[in-house]
Amino acid sequence: MVISLLDSTMVKKAALHVQSLFQAYLPATLAFHDLFHTQQVVYAVKEIGQACRLPASDIELLLIAAWFHDVGYIAGYQDHVELGQEIAKNWLKQEGMPATDRMKIIKCIGATQMPQTPRTMLEEVICDADLIHLSAEDYPSRLSMLRDEWENTFGKKSSERSWLTSNIDFLTNHFYLTDYGQKVLEERKEKNISHLLLLLQTLPH
């Protein structure tokens, strides 16, 4: 029987809790790290986890970690990962999640800190999921939102050439970690690299 992990009780509770926190506390300046991004990562961990043939129990932990991975932005930007881990830790303990499962979830959240530092398959899956937008068709629009977010948060504006060059460098030096990421997502990401290169070529020198 196929279990709908997105509908499991704990995942549902995590989703509702994080969505309520975002609605109440997420700064309006966060154009990229919003609910849509979190939802995108949630669906991505399911997609990648199933492709990697992870057991349902592990995918459920990944889904919960995905919901919480950016919740720390409600309390701070630079240290959002550590803040998110604390928020998740308190909620998971309150919900009676076993200590071993809590630890896996907290470590998955921590692995998404840039530069990514995954140590297990679960952590590799959430790391790939967190950066799935690099391979998405809507990458250009999401990149524009990230630029707005950084300008609004840090007050720094970069030239079009500088912005494109830095993101081409990031995409070129980034590599997906899972087999699915390397076989499927890398190919899609290459299309986005090509798109940015074309945009760069159109700029006046």
Residue pairs with C-beta under 8 A, 6 or more apart in sequence:
3 56
5 11
5 46
5 56
5 59
5 60
5 63
6 42
6 46
6 63
8 60
8 63
10 60
10 64
10 95
10 97
11 60
11 63
11 64
11 67
13 95
14 63
14 64
14 67
14 68
14 91
15 42
15 67
17 67
17 91
18 38
18 67
18 68
18 71
19 35
21 71
21 74
21 87
22 34
22 35
22 38
22 71
22 74
24 74
25 74
25 75
26 34
26 35
26 73
26 74
27 73
27 74
29 149
29 152
29 153
30 73
30 149
30 153
31 145
31 146
31 148
31 149
31 152
32 142
32 145
32 146
32 148
32 149
33 70
33 73
33 80
33 149
37 70
37 133
37 142
38 66
38 67
38 69
38 70
38 71
40 132
40 133
40 136
41 66
41 69
41 70
41 126
41 129
41 130
41 132
42 63
42 66
42 67
44 66
44 128
44 129
44 130
44 132
45 59
45 62
45 63
45 65
45 66
45 125
45 126
45 129
46 59
46 62
46 63
47 129
47 180
48 125
48 128
48 129
48 132
48 178
48 180
48 181
49 58
49 59
49 62
49 125
50 59
51 178
51 179
51 180
51 184
52 121
52 125
52 178
52 179
52 180
54 62
54 121
54 122
54 125
58 122
61 101
61 104
61 105
61 108
61 122
62 108
62 122
62 125
62 126
62 129
64 88
64 92
64 105
65 88
65 104
65 105
65 108
65 109
65 122
65 126
66 126
66 129
68 84
68 87
68 88
68 91
68 105
68 109
69 81
69 84
69 108
69 109
69 112
69 126
69 130
70 80
70 84
71 83
71 84
71 87
71 88
72 79
72 80
72 81
72 82
72 83
72 84
72 85
72 86
72 87
73 80
73 84
74 83
74 87
75 83
75 87
76 83
77 153
81 109
81 110
81 112
81 113
84 109
85 106
85 109
85 110
88 105
88 106
88 109
89 102
89 106
92 101
92 102
92 105
92 106
93 102
97 105
104 120
104 122
107 119
107 120
107 123
108 122
108 123
108 126
109 126
110 117
111 117
111 118
111 119
111 123
111 124
111 126
111 127
112 126
112 127
112 130
116 127
116 130
116 131
116 177
117 123
118 124
118 126
118 127
118 177
121 178
124 177
124 178
125 178
127 177
128 176
128 177
128 178
128 180
128 181
128 185
131 174
131 176
132 185
133 139
133 142
134 171
134 174
134 185
134 189
134 192
135 176
135 184
135 185
135 186
135 187
135 188
135 189
135 192
136 142
136 188
136 192
139 192
139 195
140 192
140 195
143 167
147 158
147 163
150 156
151 157
158 166
160 203
161 200
161 203
164 196
164 199
164 200
164 203
165 200
167 196
168 193
168 196
168 197
168 200
171 189
171 192
171 193
171 196
172 193
174 189
175 182
175 186
176 182
176 185
176 186
176 189
